[in-house]
Amino acid sequence: MRTKLLSGLSLAILIAVGGCKSQKGKFEFVLPESGQRVAFGDQVKLKLNFPNTTLDSVVYSIDGELLVTKTDTGSVVFDTKKFGFGDRSLSAKVYVGGKEDIAYSNVIVLPPNAKNYSFEVVNEFPHDTKAYTQGLQYADGVLYETTGQPSQLEGVVTSLRKVDLKTGEVLKIEKPSDDFFGEGMTIVGNTIVFLTWENGKGFFYDKNTFKRIGEFPYENSKYGWGVTYDGNKLIKSDGSSRLYFLDAKTGKEIDSIEVYDENGKVDSINELEYIDGKVYANVYSKDIIVIIDPKTGVVEGRINLVGLYTEGRLPNDNELNGVAYDTVGKRLFVTGKLWPKLYEIKLIER
């Protein structure tokens, strides 16, 4: 879970190599500048520099989707509301005497500023300092937790656990015999979904017996970091800026979405929890949890947890990495790798 996946690689290479001047000497975009950042809802002017005014037609497209066809050199307008957030690839094909030329540009459509939250500690509970926490969920009055196994930490193992919230006592534990680094988990009915990091697959476990009952391969999302359940689909992270939607019964990948805040893509999305229609995700190596709308990929909120746990904390292998929610009691819990405590916190909007 320390590997970052690149998204939009082909587009990035295209822009870096060619950009809006990919057809220099023929015709090119004057507006917008390649990589220009614009706010969602803006009307973006598309203007081309033509080597001459003799043309048959110009075909403008956004992400390969036809925007408009014109027969003159006048500018056109791109309504960002109609195409959503993130990188939008722009192209213009000009036809002169039966010949085709093409120019490229792109814009990054950004959402409004996310709300910012600080926190108040409501309760503290003991947490096993041998638990290298990767996944955390509250259900049936207890915590379910998955842990990883860094090779340099003696006595720290990959495991699936059932834990008493108040005492921190491990009520049930399964230590898989095969060699894999345990990652995030979630619960679907009586099934626990348990991810591996680099093994290219996830596992299904029986929630009551902790026996493995199935597995599924990863697809476009090659790594396993975090996973949660929205009541219909699994939502999976892989350390990149994308969330992946999987069939909850088979683990088959259905779709994905890029996550953006007002500054651009949000990378290193890690442990996930689905709360009241939003995905709460900690950002790897930062004491930050972002609140994501899974329908749009927009970060609507940002929780700053700096200062929550500092005493005796190590610079590495002590990262924030556990988010759980009590849907009945409306309690939010957070912890981290090898943390001595699990915290119940209350959010305070700033």
N, C-alpha and C positions, 0 to 999 in steps of 0.2 A: 504494500500500500504506500510505497514511497516512489512509485513510478507514475509519471504523468503522461496521459495520452494526448496526442495532438489531434485537434478537430479541425475540419475544413482545410486539410493539408493541400489538396489540389488547388483550391481557390487561393490559398496563401502563396503558393509557388507562382501561380499565374499572375497574381497582382505584383509580387516582388520582382518578377522577371520583366513583365510587360507593363503592368499598371495601366493607367489611362492613356499612355502613349505607346501602346503595343503596336500601333500601326503608324508610327511616326513617318512623316513624309507623305502620307495619304490623307488620313483624317483622324481626329482624336477628340476626346472629351475635353472641353474647357471647364465645364461645371457638371457634376461636383468634382472636387479633387479626390483622387483615389484614397480611400481610408478615412474620409471626412466623417466626423461624428455628428449625428443629428438626433434631436429629441423626437420621441414617438408623437405623431400628430403633425409634424412639420410637413410642409409642402416643399419638396426638393426640386429645384429647377435643373433640367437636363439640357445642356447646350453643347453643340458640337462645332468644331472648327473644320470647315469643308475646304478642300483645295480649290474647288470651283463650284459653281452653283448649278451646273448641269447634272441633273440626277433623275433617276426614274422614281425611286422611293427610298425611304429610311424606315427600318423596322426596329423599334425599341422594345427591349425585353428586361424583365426583372426576374432573376433566378431562373432564367429560361422560359418564363411565362410571358406571353405577348402583352405588352402594355399598350402600344399604339403604332399604327403605320401612317407615315406622313409622306407627302410628295413635295414638300418644300423644306427649307433650311431653318425654319423657325424652331424655337425651343419648346419643350414639353414639360409637364409637371408630374412628379411622382408623389402620390399621396401615401405617406408611410403607414397610415392607419390600416391600409388595405393589405399590407404584406407582413406585418408583425415585427418582432424585435430581432436584433442580431445583425450579422453580416448579410447584406443584400448585394448580390452581384448584378451589375448593370452592363448591358451590351447594346450596341447599335450596329445594325447591318445596313450598309448603303449599297444600292444597286444602280450602276451606271452602265448603259449600253450592254446590258445582259451580264455584266461582271459584278462580283460581290467583294466588298471589303468589310472589315469589322473592327470596332473599337471597344475597349473595356474600361470600366471604372467600378467602384464599389463604395458603399456607405455603410456605417455601423449605426443602426437604429437603437437608441438607448432609452430605457424606461425612466420614470420620475425617480427622485431620490427616495431611497428606502427609509422607513422609520427606524430610529435608533433607540435601543433599550439598554438600560443598565439592569442591575439585579439586586435583590435582597435575599439573604439566606433565611429560610423559614425553619429548616431542620437539618441536622447532620446525622448521618448513619455510618457505622463502620463498614469498611470495604477491604477485601483481601488484598494485601500488598504483593501477592504472587499472581494476581489476576491482571494479565496484560490485555485489558478490556478492548474488544473490537465491536461487539454488538450488545445491546441492552434493551430489554423490554419488560414492562410491568403487566402482569396478567394473573388472574386468580388469587390476588392478594400477595403474590410473591414476585421476585425478580427472576427473569431468565437472562443468562449472560453467556456470551461466547468470548473466548480468549485466544490469543496467538502465542507463538513460541519463538521469540528471538533467540538465536543460537548462543549469543554471548551472555544470556542471563540464566544462571543455574537455578533449577527448580521451577522455572516458569514454563508451562506447557500449554499446547492447544487443548481446549476443553469446551464442553457444553455443560452449563451449570444451572441448577435451580437454587436460588438463594433467598434466605429469610431477610426481608428488608430491614427490620429493626435491629437484628443482632449481627447480620453479615454472615451468619452460619451457612455453609454450603450444605443444602439438604439432599442434593443428588448431583452426581457428576459423571460425565462420560468423556474418557480420553481416547480419541480415535487411535487405532493401532497403526493405520497407514500414515505416511509422512506427508503432512500438508500444514501450511500456516493458516490457522483459523482466522476468519474475518467476521463480517457482520451477520446478523440473524434477524428473523422476524417470525411471527406466528400467524398461521392461517388455519383457523379451526383447531383441529387436534394435531396439526403438523407444524414442525419447526423447520424453517428454511435456513440453512447454514452455509455460508459462502467460504470458498477457499480463496487465497490471494492469487497465486500464480499457477495453480493446477488446471485452470481452464474449465472448472466445473463447480457446481454447487450440489449440496446434498439435502434430502428430505429425511427428517427424523420424526419418530412418533413422540408426541409431547409428553405422554404418560410414562412410556418405557425407556425413552432415550435410545431406542434401537433405530438403526438406519433402515429406511424403507424405500429409498430411491435416490436418483441423482439426475442432473441435467447438465448439458454442455453450455458453455458460454458461446456467444456468436460475435457480433460486432464489438461488443463490450468484452475485451479479452481478460480483464482482471476483475477480481471481486474485492470490493471495499465495504460498502454499506448496502443494506436492503431494508425496505419497509413494505407495508401492505395497506392499500387504500380502501379495502373492502371489496375490491374487484380485481385489481392487478397488483403484481409486485412492482416496486420501484427500486431500481438498483443504481449504485454509483460505482465508478471504476477509477477514481482519482483524477478524472478529467473535469471538464466544465459541462458534461452532459449527464442527464438522468435517462435511464433506460426503463422501458415498461415491458414487463414479462407476463406471460400467462401464469396465473397463480398455481395451476395444477401441474403444468408440464415444464415451466421455466423457459418456454420458448419466447424469444425476443419478438416483440410486436412493433415497437416504435421507440423513438428517443426524442429528446428536446434539449436545446442548449440553454444554459443558465446565464443570465445577465443581470448586473446591477447598473447603477448610473455611471459607473466607470468602465464598463465593458464586461468581458467574460469573467465568470467566477470559477477559478480553477481549484483543484484539490478538494473537491466535494467528497466527504467521507461518510461517517456514521449517520444514519437517517432515522427519523421518526415521523410518522404521519399523525398530525394533530389538527382536528377541526378543519379538514380540507386543505391544509398546507403541509409542506414538507419542511421539517426542521433538520438542518444539516450542519454538522460542525465542519469547519474548514481546517484541513490537516495542517498541523504545526502552529496553528493560531488559536487563541482563546476566544474564538468567535463562532457563533451559531447564526446561520442565515435562515430566514423564513421565506420559502419559495412557493410561488403559485405553480403547481405542477401542470396547469393547463397552458400557461404562457411561458414558463421558465423565468419569470420576473422575480427578482429578490424584492420582497415587499417590506422585510424587516431585517434588522441586524442586532444581535444580542452581544454586547461586549462583556465577557467574563474575566477580563484581566483583573487579577488580584483575588480571585476566588480561592485558589490554592497556591500558596507560595512557599510556605515553611518547609525547608529541606527538599524542595523540588529540584530534580535534576534537569539539565538543559535538554537532554535527549531521553527518549523512551519513557517520558512522563507526560505525554501530550493529553489534552482533553480529548476524550474519545468514547463517550457514552451518553446517550440521550434517551430517556424513557418517560412515559406519560401515563398517569392514572386517570383513565377516562371517567371513572365514577367520582373520585374525589377531586378531580381537576388539579392534580399535583404534577409538577414538572421536576424530574430528577436528572442530574448530570454527575458524571464522574470521569475518570481518565485512567490511563495505563499505569497500573501499580499505585494508584492513589490510595491513601489510607482511609479516605472518607468518600461517601456518596452524599450529595447535597440536594435537598429540596429547595428550589428557588422560586421567587416571585419576580415577574418582569415589571420594570418601571420605565414607562416611556419618557424619553428626554426631549 
